[in-house]
Amino acid sequence: MGGNIDREKIQGMIARLRQLQVQAESYTHQIAAVQASLTDHEKAIQTLSAVEKMDEGGELLVSVGAGAAIYATLARRDKVIIGLGGGVSAEKNLKEAVEILTRRQEELSESHKRLTEMLANVEAEAQKIEREMQAISAQIEQQRQG
């Protein structure tokens, strides 16, 4: 291999590695966001399941965000206000709300799986390029010594 060809090939490989690194970071951030949403959905499903077993008038601790919670009295356990998307919410019975959350959780799990697979593919491609670059570097070093 000629010196210029090797340099051009290595420069192309370095550029591709940078692209893959940006992609991997993007996938990593997306995976973290999906994981946070999965955790949020799991907490909501568990909370609604616990509410289903409570008596109306029972006391519960309600998170208001930022690590703060308030004590509240359960006025109704048969209805839940659930976000439907786009800033729209609707009143649903407890069973329907849990079904909606479970369905969303399944969709999020699929997204998590897809993103994890895409990240693995990007990482595998990056490793392949790194091995190729090492082989080219070894060849160049051999040519210099030989």
Protein Blocks (a to p, Z undefined) as FASTA:
>chain_A
ZZklmmmmmmmmmmmmmmmmmmmmmmmmmmmmmmmmmmmmmmmmmmmmmmmmpcehiacd
ddebjhiacddddfbfkbccddebjhiacdddfklmmmmmmmmmmmmmmmmmmmmmmmmm
mmmmmmmmmmmmmmmmmmmmmmmmZZ
